[in-house]
Amino acid sequence: MVLDIRAARKVSRIRQRDLAAATGISVRELMRLERGLISPSEKLLRQISNCLGMDVAQITIGQNQLFENPLTGEGYATARPQNNQIIPRRKPLDCTKKPVIDLFCGVGGLSYGFEMHEEFQVVAGVDLLSDRLQTFSRNHGTANAYGQDINTLSTDILYNENPHPFVIVGGPPCQGFSSIRPFRNIERNDPRNNLAEEFCRIVHNLQPEWIVFENVVGLLTHSNGKTFQTIVEAFEEIGYRTAAKVLNAAYYGLPQCRERLIIVGSRAGKPFKWTQPTHWCEHRSMAGRQEFILKPSKGLIQDLQSAITVDEAIHDLPEVEAGGRATTYQCDIESTPYELFIRNGAQQLKMHEATAHSPRMLEIIRQAGANIYALPEGVVKSGFSSCYSRLNGAEPSVTLTVNFVHPASNRCIHPHQHRALTPREGARLQGFLDTFEFIGTRSQIVKQIGNAVPPLLGRTVAQAILESD
Ligand SMILES: C[S@@+](CC[C@H](N)C(=O)[O-])C[C@H]1O[C@@H](n2cnc3c(N)ncnc32)[C@H](O)[C@@H]1O
């Protein structure tokens, strides 16, 4: 039975304080674990499962599901304040380019997409997590990288150390909040409640020409649409004319169906012209409000290219077994145009290391199909339909999660090999060039990749800003 920690504790009828004492953590930490605000170490998860008399694999899936819920998930909640840290820019600024500031930057997938247009230059990024910041800084040489909680970030620093931003982009984790009350006194019990408001505060103080607020599509229907409405009103209150759409990255050349809600605002009140899709595939949108989904009208579909498939994105990578790795590209395979673009001339193959699955998991993987129901009865006891499932090489992939190297909780088994995707394959499906450098442990890098906004989406929005300005 799949249960998260809280549900398992209820079933076992153990009180929070008893479980906390038995596992040597504080009640506060346990509360945060149960709410999905932090992720437990494997060791702690094993201890908790033992105390509750539950199967650790099932509780791991349950906790992962808690994180994958659109409004509580995608690893947003794993962020914990680090010591304030600044990594200064390494490259000189080019004052002819339009400066971009990236708030909640992660590795900076969104703003990397802006830099795919030579008109833009990223000048600053802010994120709590040190590993994200290192990766951001390595790939955004002209940016100051601020390792800081945005709640405590003074806009003076951004103002004094960077040119006036033309665009501020950012995707604040919005899971806890039920309302934002711009510029009023508010209780700060749940720090995540106010992150959209913090985005607003910084925008209000720095007055960029454009803003790009990116988020999960669940925001549209959260609290019956009130949360979304409040955010839009907050932007309008500080002087921005807004437009919002749900974009599917597969329609813009990514080999992955990944939808994001994008709210764009113009301080000069300019109408925003959305870039029209270039690719097409059948996809059922997760967005609960149809009117926001940007897709081509029926008459135009035949003029579009088919969406890039998983095979077209990774078929030139060498075969590796579970637990294996490869460090050289193969020369005898003709790359597809997407593979040529994404390889970007890289000479050395990195991060192509497959998870070493247990014998039991390998047995499941060998029999896996499009969803959990493809497995013969009794092979696994329970799980959601996308668990233990194989990707279809002839389609774009489903949305990658932060667990794409572990098939127990999401659909991430290689289309033709008996293993989960490698971090390199995940990076390719997210549209990160093979020359983009990730810094951190393997598990941090997997989260960095799974959490990111695909650079191609950033490129698309940046293009539309250039055309609307
Ligand atoms: C989904 S990720 C951002 C992805 C990023 N926009 C991209 O394009 O790759 C959200 C980020 O917000 C960061 N974050 C969460 N709370 C924060 C806070 N209070 N201050 C600064 N960063 C925060 C997390 O560490 C995480 O890296």
The ligand as a MOL file (V3000), in Angstrom:
LIG
                    3D

  0  0  0     0  0            999 V3000
M  V30 BEGIN CTAB
M  V30 COUNTS 27 29 0 0 0
M  V30 BEGIN ATOM
M  V30 1 C 11.4190 25.2690 -9.9150 0
M  V30 2 S 12.8780 25.8530 -9.3350 0 CHG=1
M  V30 3 C 13.2640 27.1090 -10.4500 0
M  V30 4 C 13.5680 26.6800 -11.8310 0
M  V30 5 C 14.1260 27.7900 -12.6310 0
M  V30 6 N 13.2090 28.8820 -12.8290 0
M  V30 7 C 14.6310 27.3190 -13.9930 0
M  V30 8 O 14.2770 27.9240 -14.9650 0
M  V30 9 O 15.4030 26.3870 -14.0780 0 CHG=-1
M  V30 10 C 12.4250 26.8340 -7.9390 0
M  V30 11 C 13.6330 27.3230 -7.1850 0
M  V30 12 O 13.2080 28.2140 -6.1550 0
M  V30 13 C 14.1640 28.1300 -5.1250 0
M  V30 14 N 13.5920 28.7070 -3.9120 0
M  V30 15 C 12.5830 28.2170 -3.1540 0
M  V30 16 N 12.3040 29.0420 -2.1550 0
M  V30 17 C 13.1640 30.0940 -2.2690 0
M  V30 18 C 13.3750 31.2880 -1.5030 0
M  V30 19 N 12.6430 31.5550 -0.4360 0
M  V30 20 N 14.3410 32.1370 -1.9000 0
M  V30 21 C 15.1030 31.8530 -2.9940 0
M  V30 22 N 14.9410 30.7500 -3.7430 0
M  V30 23 C 13.9920 29.8790 -3.3890 0
M  V30 24 C 14.4330 26.6340 -5.0380 0
M  V30 25 O 15.6780 26.3860 -4.4350 0
M  V30 26 C 14.3940 26.2130 -6.5020 0
M  V30 27 O 15.6800 26.1320 -7.0620 0
M  V30 END ATOM
M  V30 BEGIN BOND
M  V30 1 1 1 2
M  V30 2 1 2 3
M  V30 3 1 2 10
M  V30 4 1 3 4
M  V30 5 1 4 5
M  V30 6 1 5 6
M  V30 7 1 5 7
M  V30 8 2 7 8
M  V30 9 1 7 9
M  V30 10 1 10 11
M  V30 11 1 11 12
M  V30 12 1 11 26
M  V30 13 1 12 13
M  V30 14 1 13 14
M  V30 15 1 13 24
M  V30 16 1 14 15
M  V30 17 1 14 23
M  V30 18 2 15 16
M  V30 19 1 16 17
M  V30 20 1 17 18
M  V30 21 2 17 23
M  V30 22 1 18 19
M  V30 23 2 18 20
M  V30 24 1 20 21
M  V30 25 2 21 22
M  V30 26 1 22 23
M  V30 27 1 24 25
M  V30 28 1 24 26
M  V30 29 1 26 27
M  V30 END BOND
M  V30 END CTAB
M  END
